[in-house]
Every structure is written in C-alpha cells, then in structure tokens.
C-alpha cells in the first residue's frame, strides 16, 4: 500500500500524489494523469480533488484507467467526479458486478447509465477507456471498442463538481464514500480530446486482437447475432455427452438466456459433424458456414486430422488459414474463434499422441491471423497429465469434459459469472 498517494476512507489525512505543480497540459497530453500504482483494499482511495477544476469544464474527451481486481464486489469505482454537497451528483467509471459501467447523475436524475455484459473482474490487468465526442459515448477495453451509445455526457454535464478521486465516489448521502475499489489501479488519466483507436491502443497495457473487441461488441449489443460452431464429433456433441449438454449448448444457455433479453434473439448453430477434418470444413464451407450468415464463427478441429492420411500439421495449417480467410471474406466480416482440440488418452489412442503439435499449429495460426484463441489443449494439460476423468472413451469429452470446455470459453470471452447457472454448474 502506497500511503503517500492515499487518503483513508476514515478521513485520516495522508499525503496525496503531487499533481498540482504540473503546467497546463497541451492537447496531446492528459489534463490529469495519476501514474503511481496503488493497491486499494476496499476502504482506501486516492484523492485528486485538487485537479477537479481541470476536468469540470470538459464536454468532450477521454478517461482511461488501467486496473486489476482482487475481489468480485458488486460496485467498485475506477474514477469518479462528484458534488459532495448534493445527493447522487456524479460522473463515474466503475465496475458493476464485474461489468464496465459509465454513469452520470444530477441530483438523482440519471443522464446516462450504460454498462457492458462482458466482465473484467477476472484478476487480469485491463485498460478501460471512455471517449465522448459530442455525439457518441464509447466504452473501450484494451484498445478495442466494446460498446457505444448516443448519450454523450461528460464532466461538464454535472454542475458543482468539487471532488475527484480514484477508488471511490462521494456525495451528501455518503460523505465517507461508497463503491470502494479492491485491487490495483496502475494509472488514471483524463484528456481534453477524444483519443483515436491507435492512441488508445498505445496507452493500454496490452491490445486485444480486433476479433475480441468485435465479439465483445456483439455481446454488449442488443442487435441479434448468429453464433456458429463447427468442427468434428466433439463440437457435434453426440453420444458421449450421455444426454447432457454439449459445450455449444451450454454456450447457448449462457448467451440466449442468462445474458438477458434481448440476447435471447441471438441464434446459436452447431454444424459439427462426427468424423470431420479440417479438409472437410474447407470443402464444405458454403454449406457448413456461409449458408448461415454468422457474425461469429467458432472452429474446433484437428482430432481426426492427425489420424487421416495427407492431413499432417502443415496441411492442417493451410486448411485453417483457408477457413479464416474464407470467413473474413463474408459480409461483416464475422469474428473468428479458434478452439484447440482437447488431449486424448495416449494408452487408448496411440495414433493421436501427436495432437499437441496440431494444437500448437492452431496457436501459431491464431497469432498470425490475430484471431481469438481458446487453448483447451494447454488448459487440460496444465496439471502435467491428461485428465482422463473428463473423457468418455479416452478421446471424446463426456458431460464433465464439455462443461470444462465451455467454462474455459466463457472465461476467455469474458462473460464468466460465478452466480450463473452455467458457470456454477456441477455435474454429479
């Protein structure tokens, strides 16, 4: 805990990071920039009220915060400016149940209150940003836009701002503060202009691949989307699930029901076929992918390639590249998710012991083509062995294995919620 940069929530004074001596920022630099990382425990905050005059007049601009959570508290403030003499007069960037939220209130009247469905209380370092240009408000994560709204409220929308802080909000109803942060905040900055996508990427600790941003936008949008899963018998989900849901079916429940209306108007289509190879997906692209006009295409393939003559790792690589480029030639284009096959029991399937090489090829293709990559193979073998208890016959995941697959996918696509029925499901 860096006591020099904090005020305790009890009101005990500590030294605040020195910002007041800075000259007025040029348009290329932030007007406020707190760069000293702080670890907050849910009772502390950083007071920047000496700089509130720099942000209060801004009708457009950018807010950017780099953070990492260490809890799943319902409401946690990243940056908030408020009138502490009035009830509910504030403009705040925070996490609400893990979702990124931007809100502005004037004496209790809500001017804007938007939040993502995607969640960021995962203990990973993220950079969140808000840009307001007078027409649009856009929410960004790791350099990628994930949500937008035509409610362009910024600091100037709230009168009487005199408090500015990292890690809490304060008003007349909560003079000691509320919505305290638990975790690390590495940086908080405000610009008097809208940063472009490339600039936001440069200011972020890392940049998500474009397809990750597009999937987040689809998840956060109320426009119906079509999700397409394709692959072999594992995606098909037949027989070995013993009547339980396959991983695409679990995903269907998570998106079409648990994320709430109107996401139930999304469609999830499974064109996995038992015995399929990457060559089959290439040859049947029109029927298995193009015909459904998807917005997201998930491909899990490779388990049969290794046992098929002529489908060695390099041919597999070329087939994956062909699939990705064909998907990206479709209208939209759709976002691509590559999902590596799970490992198999080498004692029962000695002909597939080299499947790790196919998983590695898929990882290389995902990096080269900048697609989203869900690496089930490495996830399953992280403990140093193949988890045979997740396999029905040493090759196909059983009902436990499919749940394991979807939990990894849900986490990687940032919609994991421990309170959801899908995410908390335990199969006896």
C-alpha positions in Angstrom: 0.0 0.0 0.0 1.5 3.4 -1.0 0.4 5.7 1.8 1.8 8.8 0.2 -0.8 8.7 -2.5 -3.9 7.8 -0.4 -6.5 9.3 1.8 -8.0 6.8 4.1 -11.8 6.4 3.9 -12.0 7.1 7.7 -10.9 10.7 6.9 -7.4 10.4 8.2 -5.2 12.5 6.0 -2.3 11.0 4.1 -0.1 12.6 1.5 -1.5 12.8 -2.0 0.5 12.2 -5.1 1.8 15.6 -6.3 0.0 16.6 -9.4 -0.7 20.3 -8.8 2.7 21.5 -9.9 2.2 20.4 -13.5 1.8 23.0 -16.2 -1.4 23.1 -18.1 -1.5 20.2 -20.5 -1.1 20.5 -24.2 -3.8 18.9 -26.2 -1.6 15.8 -26.8 -1.1 15.2 -23.0 -3.6 14.4 -20.3 -5.0 17.2 -18.2 -4.9 14.8 -15.3 -2.5 11.8 -15.1 -2.0 9.8 -12.0 0.7 7.3 -12.8 1.7 5.9 -9.3 0.2 2.4 -9.0 -1.9 1.9 -5.9 -3.2 -1.2 -4.2 -6.6 -0.5 -2.6 -8.3 -2.7 0.0 -11.9 -1.6 -0.2 -11.6 1.2 2.4 -9.0 3.5 0.8 -8.9 5.8 -2.2 -6.7 8.4 -4.0 -7.9 12.0 -3.7 -7.4 14.1 -6.8 -9.8 16.9 -5.9 -7.0 19.5 -6.3 -7.3 18.7 -10.1 -11.1 18.7 -10.4 -11.0 22.2 -12.0 -9.1 20.7 -14.9 -11.8 18.2 -15.8 -15.1 20.0 -14.7 -15.3 22.2 -17.9 -14.8 19.3 -20.3 -17.8 18.5 -22.5 -15.8 16.0 -24.6 -12.6 14.0 -24.1 -11.2 10.7 -22.8 -11.0 8.9 -19.5 -8.5 6.0 -19.2 -7.8 3.7 -16.3 -5.5 0.6 -16.1 -6.6 -1.8 -13.3 -6.7 -5.3 -11.9 -9.3 -6.6 -9.5 -8.7 -8.8 -6.4 -12.4 -9.2 -5.5 -15.9 -9.5 -7.0 -17.6 -6.7 -5.1 -20.9 -5.6 -6.6 -19.7 -2.0 -7.2 -16.2 -0.7 -7.5 -15.1 2.8 -8.6 -12.3 3.4 -11.0 -12.6 7.2 -11.3 -15.4 9.5 -10.1 -16.0 13.2 -10.1 -18.9 14.5 -7.9 -20.5 17.3 -6.0 -20.2 16.0 -2.4 -22.8 18.5 -1.1 -25.6 17.0 -3.2 -27.1 13.6 -3.4 -26.3 11.5 -6.4 -24.5 14.2 -8.4 -21.5 12.4 -10.1 -20.0 11.1 -13.2 -18.3 7.7 -12.6 -16.4 5.0 -14.4 -16.7 1.8 -12.4 -17.2 -2.0 -12.4 -20.7 -3.1 -11.6 -20.8 -6.8 -10.9 -17.7 -7.0 -13.0 -19.2 -5.2 -16.0 -17.7 -1.8 -17.1 -20.2 1.0 -16.3 -20.3 4.7 -17.2 -22.9 6.8 -15.4 -23.8 10.4 -14.9 -26.3 11.7 -12.4 -27.5 15.2 -11.4 -29.3 15.3 -8.1 -30.5 11.8 -8.6 -31.6 12.3 -12.2 -29.9 9.8 -14.4 -28.4 11.4 -17.5 -26.6 8.3 -18.7 -26.1 4.8 -17.2 -24.6 2.2 -19.6 -22.8 -1.0 -18.8 -21.3 -3.9 -20.7 -22.4 -7.5 -20.5 -18.7 -8.5 -20.7 -16.9 -8.7 -17.4 -13.5 -7.6 -16.2 -13.3 -8.7 -12.6 -11.1 -11.6 -13.6 -7.8 -10.6 -11.9 -6.2 -9.7 -15.2 -4.8 -6.3 -15.9 -7.1 -4.3 -18.3 -7.1 -0.8 -19.6 -10.6 0.7 -19.8 -11.4 3.9 -21.6 -14.4 6.2 -22.2 -14.5 8.6 -25.1 -17.2 11.2 -25.5 -17.2 13.2 -28.8 -20.4 15.2 -28.5 -22.5 12.6 -30.4 -21.3 9.2 -29.2 -20.0 7.8 -25.9 -17.8 4.7 -26.5 -16.5 2.2 -24.0 -13.2 0.6 -24.8 -11.2 -2.3 -23.3 -7.5 -2.9 -24.1 -7.6 -0.6 -27.2 -10.9 -2.1 -28.7 -14.3 -0.5 -28.7 -16.8 -2.8 -26.9 -19.9 -0.6 -26.5 -21.4 2.7 -27.8 -24.4 4.9 -27.1 -25.8 8.2 -28.3 -25.7 9.7 -24.8 -22.7 12.0 -24.9 -22.4 13.1 -21.3 -19.0 14.1 -19.9 -17.8 16.1 -16.8 -19.5 19.4 -17.9 -22.9 17.7 -17.7 -22.7 17.7 -13.9 -22.7 21.0 -12.0 -20.8 21.8 -8.9 -18.1 19.2 -9.3 -15.5 19.7 -6.4 -14.4 16.1 -5.7 -12.3 13.9 -7.9 -11.0 10.5 -6.8 -9.7 7.1 -7.7 -11.3 4.2 -5.9 -14.5 5.8 -4.5 -17.5 8.1 -5.1 -18.6 10.6 -2.6 -21.9 12.6 -2.2 -24.1 14.1 0.5 -25.7 10.7 1.2 -22.3 9.0 1.5 -19.9 11.6 3.0 -17.4 8.9 3.8 -17.5 7.5 0.3 -19.1 4.5 -1.5 -18.2 1.9 -4.1 -14.7 1.5 -2.9 -12.2 -0.3 -5.1 -10.5 -3.6 -4.2 -7.4 -4.3 -6.3 -4.7 -2.4 -8.1 -5.1 0.8 -10.2 -2.0 1.4 -12.1 -3.0 4.6 -13.9 -5.9 7.0 -14.2 -5.9 9.8 -16.8 -8.2 12.3 -18.4 -7.7 14.1 -21.8 -9.5 17.1 -23.1 -9.9 15.4 -26.5 -11.0 12.1 -27.9 -8.2 9.7 -28.4 -8.2 7.7 -31.6 -8.2 3.9 -31.6 -4.4 3.7 -32.3 -3.7 6.1 -29.4 -5.9 4.2 -27.0 -4.0 1.0 -28.0 -0.7 2.8 -27.4 -1.9 3.9 -23.9 -3.1 0.4 -23.0 -1.0 -2.2 -21.1 -1.9 -4.6 -23.9 -4.1 -4.6 -27.0 -6.7 -7.2 -27.7 -7.0 -8.7 -31.1 -9.7 -7.0 -33.2 -11.9 -10.1 -33.1 -12.0 -9.9 -29.3 -13.3 -6.4 -29.5 -15.9 -7.4 -32.1 -17.1 -10.3 -30.0 -17.4 -8.0 -27.0 -19.4 -5.5 -29.1 -21.7 -8.3 -30.3 -22.2 -9.5 -26.7 -22.9 -5.9 -25.5 -25.2 -5.0 -28.4 -28.9 -5.6 -28.4 -28.8 -6.4 -32.1 -29.4 -10.1 -32.7 -26.4 -12.1 -33.7 -25.8 -15.6 -35.1 -23.1 -17.7 -33.5 -21.9 -20.7 -35.5 -19.9 -23.6 -34.0 -18.3 -26.0 -36.4 -15.9 -28.9 -36.1 -16.0 -32.7 -35.6 -17.7 -35.1 -33.2 -16.6 -33.1 -30.2 -18.5 -30.0 -31.4 -21.3 -32.3 -32.7 -21.7 -33.4 -29.0 -23.3 -36.7 -29.9 -23.4 -39.9 -27.8 -20.5 -39.2 -25.4 -22.4 -36.4 -23.5 -24.7 -39.1 -22.2 -27.8 -36.8 -22.6 -26.2 -33.7 -21.0 -25.5 -30.5 -22.9 -22.5 -30.2 -25.2 -20.3 -27.1 -25.0 -22.2 -25.3 -27.8 -25.4 -26.0 -26.0 -24.0 -24.6 -22.7 -22.9 -21.5 -24.6 -26.4 -21.2 -26.0 -27.9 -21.1 -22.4 -25.3 -18.6 -21.3 -25.9 -16.2 -24.1 -29.5 -16.7 -25.1 -30.9 -16.9 -21.6 -28.6 -15.8 -18.9 -27.3 -12.6 -20.5 -31.0 -11.5 -20.6 -33.3 -10.0 -23.1 -33.0 -9.2 -26.0 -30.0 -11.5 -26.3 -32.5 -14.4 -26.4 -33.0 -13.4 -30.1 -29.4 -14.4 -30.8 -29.1 -17.8 -32.6 -26.5 -20.5 -32.0 -26.0 -23.0 -34.7 -23.9 -26.2 -34.5 -22.6 -27.7 -37.8 -20.1 -30.0 -36.2 -20.1 -33.5 -37.8 -18.7 -36.6 -36.4 -15.5 -37.7 -38.2 -14.9 -34.3 -39.8 -11.4 -33.0 -40.6 -10.1 -29.5 -41.5 -10.2 -30.6 -45.1 -14.0 -31.3 -44.8 -14.6 -27.8 -43.4 -12.7 -26.2 -46.3 -14.6 -28.4 -48.9 -18.0 -27.8 -47.3 -17.5 -24.2 -46.3 -20.6 -22.9 -48.1 -22.9 -25.4 -46.5 -21.5 -25.5 -43.0 -20.6 -21.8 -42.5 -21.5 -19.4 -45.3 -25.2 -20.5 -45.6 -26.0 -19.3 -42.1 -24.6 -15.7 -42.4 -22.9 -15.8 -39.0 -21.5 -12.9 -37.0 -19.1 -15.2 -35.0 -17.6 -18.5 -36.3 -16.0 -20.9 -33.8 -13.8 -23.7 -35.2 -12.6 -26.7 -33.1 -10.9 -29.2 -35.4 -7.8 -31.4 -35.6 -8.6 -34.6 -33.6 -9.3 -36.5 -36.8 -6.7 -34.8 -39.0 -3.9 -36.5 -37.1 -5.4 -39.9 -38.0 -6.1 -39.1 -41.6 -3.5 -39.7 -44.4 -2.4 -36.5 -46.1 -3.5 -34.2 -43.3 -0.2 -33.6 -41.5 0.4 -30.5 -39.5 1.4 -28.3 -42.4 -1.7 -29.2 -44.5 -3.7 -28.6 -41.3 -2.1 -25.2 -41.1 -3.1 -24.3 -44.7 -6.6 -25.5 -44.1 -7.0 -23.3 -41.0 -5.7 -20.3 -43.0 -8.1 -21.1 -45.8 -11.0 -21.2 -43.4 -10.1 -18.0 -41.7 -9.7 -16.1 -44.9 -13.0 -17.5 -46.3 -14.8 -16.4 -43.1 -13.3 -13.0 -43.4 -14.4 -12.7 -47.0 -18.1 -12.9 -45.8 -20.1 -9.8 -45.1 -19.3 -8.2 -41.8 -16.9 -9.9 -41.7 -17.6 -12.4 -38.9 -15.3 -12.7 -35.9 -13.2 -15.9 -35.7 -12.7 -18.0 -32.6 -10.2 -20.9 -32.9 -10.5 -23.6 -30.2 -7.8 -26.2 -30.0 -8.9 -29.8 -29.5 -8.6 -31.4 -26.1 -5.9 -34.0 -25.4 -6.6 -37.7 -25.6 -5.6 -40.8 -23.6 -2.3 -42.0 -25.3 -2.8 -45.5 -24.0 -6.1 -45.9 -25.7 -5.4 -43.7 -28.8 -1.7 -44.1 -29.6 -2.3 -42.9 -33.1 -3.2 -39.4 -31.8 -0.3 -38.9 -29.3 1.0 -36.1 -31.5 -2.2 -34.0 -31.2 -0.2 -31.4 -29.2 1.5 -30.4 -32.4 -1.8 -29.7 -34.1 -2.8 -27.6 -31.1 0.5 -25.7 -31.4 -0.1 -25.1 -35.1 -3.6 -23.7 -34.3 -2.0 -21.4 -31.8 0.5 -20.2 -34.4 -2.2 -19.6 -36.9 -4.3 -17.7 -34.3 -1.4 -15.4 -33.5 -0.5 -14.9 -37.2 -4.1 -14.1 -38.2 -4.9 -12.3 -34.9 -8.0 -14.4 -34.1 -9.3 -15.2 -30.7 -7.8 -18.4 -29.5 -9.2 -20.7 -26.8 -6.4 -23.2 -25.9 -8.2 -26.2 -24.4 -5.2 -28.4 -25.0 -2.9 -26.4 -22.8 -5.6 -25.8 -20.3 -6.4 -29.5 -19.9 -2.7 -30.5 -19.6 -1.7 -27.7 -17.3 -1.5 -30.1 -14.4 1.1 -32.2 -16.2 -1.3 -35.0 -17.2 -4.3 -35.8 -19.4 -7.4 -35.5 -17.2 -8.9 -38.9 -18.1 -11.9 -38.3 -15.8 -13.1 -35.7 -18.4 -13.1 -38.2 -21.3 -15.8 -40.8 -22.1 -13.7 -43.1 -24.1 -10.2 -41.6 -23.8 -10.9 -39.2 -26.8 -14.3 -37.6 -26.6 -15.2 -35.4 -23.7 -18.0 -36.6 -21.6 -20.6 -34.4 -19.9 -17.9 -33.2 -17.4 -15.5 -32.6 -20.3 -18.0 -30.5 -22.2 -18.6 -28.4 -19.1 -14.9 -27.9 -18.8 -14.6 -26.8 -22.4 -17.4 -24.2 -22.1 -16.1 -22.8 -18.8 -12.8 -22.1 -20.5 -14.5 -20.5 -23.5 -16.8 -18.4 -21.2 -13.8 -17.1 -19.2 -11.8 -16.3 -22.3 -14.7 -14.4 -23.9 -15.2 -12.5 -20.6 -18.7 -13.5 -19.7 -17.9 -15.7 -16.7 -20.2 -15.1 -13.7 -19.8 -17.4 -10.7 -23.5 -16.8 -9.9 -24.8 -18.0 -13.3 -26.3 -21.5 -13.5 -24.0 -22.4 -16.4 -20.8 -21.1 -14.8 -21.6 -22.6 -11.4 -23.0 -25.9 -12.7 -21.6 -29.1 -11.1 -22.4 -32.4 -12.8 -22.7 -35.2 -10.3 
